[in-house]
Amino acid sequence: MDEKRKLPRHRTLKAGSITFNRASGIDCRVRNMSAAGACLEVASQVGIPDDFVLVVEVDHFKQPCHVIWRKPTRMGVAFHD
């Protein structure tokens, strides 16, 4: 399989939160991450917009994201400013 990522991602398993419209977060798990993006695991894709803020409290990480791909319980996101 061809690698299409700009930067290699590092495996992880951290609790995260998807936030948008100043609403409370939707729980997710960060499966892997790089400086450019991440793979997130969610219970359901329902109601998750293409643009949101990913928050990983344990790392004091808060980053705007754009969804690049979606599967039933996973999504790939790219970080942007």
C-alpha contacts under 8 A as a table, 3 or more apart, distances in Angstrom:
res1	aa1	res2	aa2	distance
5	R	8	P	6.64
6	K	36	A	7.45
7	L	34	S	6.48
7	L	35	A	7.25
7	L	36	A	6.70
8	P	34	S	6.32
9	R	32	N	5.85
9	R	33	M	4.93
9	R	34	S	4.48
9	R	37	G	7.92
9	R	38	A	7.37
10	H	32	N	5.28
10	H	33	M	5.41
10	H	34	S	6.27
11	R	31	R	6.09
11	R	32	N	4.27
11	R	33	M	6.70
12	T	30	V	6.54
12	T	31	R	5.16
12	T	32	N	4.98
12	T	33	M	7.12
13	L	29	R	6.32
13	L	30	V	5.48
13	L	31	R	5.02
13	L	32	N	7.16
14	K	29	R	5.54
14	K	30	V	5.15
14	K	31	R	7.11
14	K	56	V	7.42
15	A	27	D	7.37
15	A	28	C	6.13
15	A	29	R	4.76
15	A	30	V	6.31
15	A	56	V	6.47
15	A	57	E	7.94
16	G	27	D	6.01
16	G	28	C	5.03
16	G	29	R	5.46
16	G	30	V	6.27
16	G	54	L	6.87
16	G	55	V	5.57
16	G	56	V	4.56
16	G	57	E	7.03
17	S	25	G	5.14
17	S	26	I	5.38
17	S	27	D	4.70
17	S	28	C	5.58
17	S	29	R	7.99
17	S	54	L	5.84
17	S	55	V	5.09
17	S	56	V	6.51
18	I	25	G	5.07
18	I	26	I	4.95
18	I	27	D	6.43
18	I	28	C	6.92
18	I	52	F	6.51
18	I	53	V	5.87
18	I	54	L	4.96
18	I	55	V	6.49
19	T	22	R	6.86
19	T	23	A	6.32
19	T	24	S	6.34
19	T	25	G	4.57
19	T	26	I	6.57
19	T	52	F	5.83
19	T	53	V	5.18
19	T	54	L	6.45
19	T	55	V	7.45
20	F	23	A	5.80
20	F	24	S	7.87
20	F	25	G	7.52
20	F	51	D	7.87
20	F	52	F	5.14
20	F	53	V	6.33
27	D	42	V	6.92
28	C	40	L	6.32
28	C	41	E	5.51
28	C	42	V	4.86
28	C	43	A	7.55
29	R	40	L	5.57
29	R	41	E	5.02
29	R	42	V	6.70
30	V	33	M	7.19
30	V	38	A	6.94
30	V	39	C	6.06
30	V	40	L	4.70
30	V	41	E	6.45
31	R	38	A	7.38
31	R	39	C	5.46
31	R	40	L	5.72
31	R	41	E	6.75
32	N	38	A	5.50
32	N	39	C	5.35
32	N	40	L	7.53
33	M	36	A	7.85
33	M	37	G	5.84
33	M	38	A	4.18
33	M	39	C	6.56
34	S	37	G	5.37
34	S	38	A	6.24
35	A	79	F	7.75
36	A	78	A	5.79
36	A	79	F	5.44
36	A	80	H	7.99
37	G	65	C	7.82
37	G	76	G	7.35
37	G	77	V	5.34
37	G	78	A	4.16
37	G	79	F	5.09
38	A	76	G	5.83
38	A	77	V	5.39
38	A	78	A	6.70
38	A	79	F	7.98
39	C	74	R	6.90
39	C	75	M	5.72
39	C	76	G	4.50
39	C	77	V	6.35
40	L	74	R	5.52
40	L	75	M	5.31
40	L	76	G	6.34
40	L	77	V	7.67
41	E	73	T	5.62
41	E	74	R	4.39
41	E	75	M	6.59
42	V	45	Q	6.78
42	V	73	T	5.11
42	V	74	R	5.99
43	A	73	T	5.82
44	S	72	P	6.86
44	S	73	T	5.83
45	Q	48	I	5.69
45	Q	72	P	6.66
45	Q	73	T	6.68
49	P	52	F	6.68
50	D	66	H	5.57
50	D	67	V	5.03
51	D	64	P	7.31
51	D	65	C	5.66
51	D	66	H	4.59
51	D	67	V	6.49
52	F	64	P	5.79
52	F	65	C	5.47
52	F	66	H	6.74
53	V	62	K	6.64
53	V	63	Q	5.42
53	V	64	P	4.22
53	V	65	C	5.71
54	L	61	F	7.77
54	L	62	K	5.65
54	L	63	Q	5.34
54	L	64	P	6.24
54	L	65	C	6.65
55	V	60	H	7.64
55	V	61	F	5.59
55	V	62	K	4.47
55	V	63	Q	6.68
56	V	59	D	5.75
56	V	60	H	6.14
56	V	61	F	5.01
56	V	62	K	6.53
57	E	60	H	4.86
57	E	61	F	6.25
58	V	61	F	7.69
63	Q	79	F	6.53
63	Q	80	H	7.39
63	Q	81	D	7.67
64	P	79	F	5.88
64	P	80	H	5.69
64	P	81	D	6.33
65	C	77	V	5.90
65	C	78	A	5.50
65	C	79	F	4.50
65	C	80	H	5.81
66	H	77	V	5.38
66	H	78	A	5.35
66	H	79	F	6.51
66	H	80	H	7.30
67	V	70	R	7.40
67	V	75	M	6.82
67	V	76	G	5.92
67	V	77	V	4.38
67	V	78	A	6.48
68	I	75	M	7.45
68	I	76	G	5.47
68	I	77	V	5.29
68	I	78	A	6.58
69	W	75	M	5.57
69	W	76	G	5.18
69	W	77	V	7.20
70	R	73	T	7.88
70	R	74	R	6.05
70	R	75	M	4.37
70	R	76	G	6.55
71	K	74	R	5.10
71	K	75	M	6.02
